[in-house]
Amino acid sequence: PLPCPPAEEYKHTALKTIHDYPHLFHVSTPINIDRLASILSIHPNRVFVASVLRTLRIGLWPWADTDPTGDFPETWDNAWANIPTAEEREFVLSQCKEEVEKGQHSPPFGPDLLPGMYSTPNVAVPKPHSEDLRLVANQSAGEFCQNNMVNKSETKGARLDSL
């Protein structure tokens, strides 16, 4: 089955922020979860099915430790990346606006991050074999990046590939 977060992850400040600002943390899926549950009602691996349905309803825990070294800050603004050209800046802004309109990004809420939030640098990079750009959220940038919270030994190889 897909794991639940450990108990200490339920004590993080971010959970209060998520509770206090639900309009910033909308989660949606194109999957009709109740219909999927009905289809899978006779599946032999009931524990795994229940864990998948739980994940679709409340979210997936990516084997992350929100304070892996004991010195990660509660909140971290990692939006330091300077976008080098006006064309790239316009592209990033237009793509972010489009993502907000689609419900994939949170709407703007002010200049400061809320407690428990970490920001991610968004950059524009050229698409292969093209002059077009694509938006990339660099979750590996900086000392306190989100990818440094993920235990790589828990997520590489067959564990995720076999889901």
C-alpha positions, 0 to 999 in steps of 0.5 A, spaced: 500 500 500 501 507 499 504 509 505 501 515 510 506 520 512 509 519 519 505 522 525 511 528 526 509 530 519 502 532 522 505 537 526 508 541 521 506 549 521 504 548 514 498 544 516 495 550 520 496 554 514 493 549 509 487 549 514 487 557 514 487 558 507 484 553 503 482 557 497 490 557 496 491 549 496 485 547 491 486 539 489 483 536 484 483 530 479 480 528 473 479 521 476 472 520 478 474 517 485 467 514 487 466 511 480 473 508 481 472 505 487 466 502 485 470 499 479 475 496 484 470 493 489 472 486 487 480 487 486 483 482 490 488 487 493 483 491 498 489 494 502 492 497 496 486 499 493 484 503 499 491 506 499 490 509 492 483 511 493 485 515 500 491 518 496 486 520 490 482 523 496 487 527 501 493 527 497 500 523 496 505 523 501 512 523 497 516 520 502 518 527 504 521 529 511 519 537 512 526 538 516 531 532 514 537 535 517 533 539 523 535 546 521 530 547 515 527 553 516 519 553 517 518 558 511 523 559 505 523 564 500 527 561 494 524 565 489 531 568 488 532 566 480 533 572 476 530 571 469 535 574 465 531 577 459 524 581 458 522 575 453 523 570 459 520 574 464 514 575 460 513 568 458 514 566 466 508 571 468 504 569 462 504 561 464 503 563 471 497 567 470 495 561 465 496 556 471 492 560 476 486 560 471 486 553 470 487 552 477 494 549 477 497 554 481 494 558 487 492 565 486 497 571 488 496 572 496 501 578 498 508 579 498 510 574 503 509 567 504 505 564 509 508 560 515 510 553 513 511 555 505 517 554 501 517 558 494 520 554 488 524 558 482 520 558 476 524 559 470 524 559 462 528 554 458 528 553 451 524 547 448 528 542 445 529 543 437 525 549 438 526 557 440 519 556 444 520 556 451 517 552 457 516 553 464 520 549 469 519 549 477 526 548 479 525 544 486 532 542 486 534 549 487 538 552 493 540 549 500 533 548 502 529 546 496 523 541 496 527 535 493 532 535 499 526 533 503 525 527 499 529 521 502 532 518 495 533 511 498 526 511 499 524 513 492 529 510 487 528 504 483 523 499 484 519 502 490 515 507 485 516 504 479 512 498 481 506 502 483 
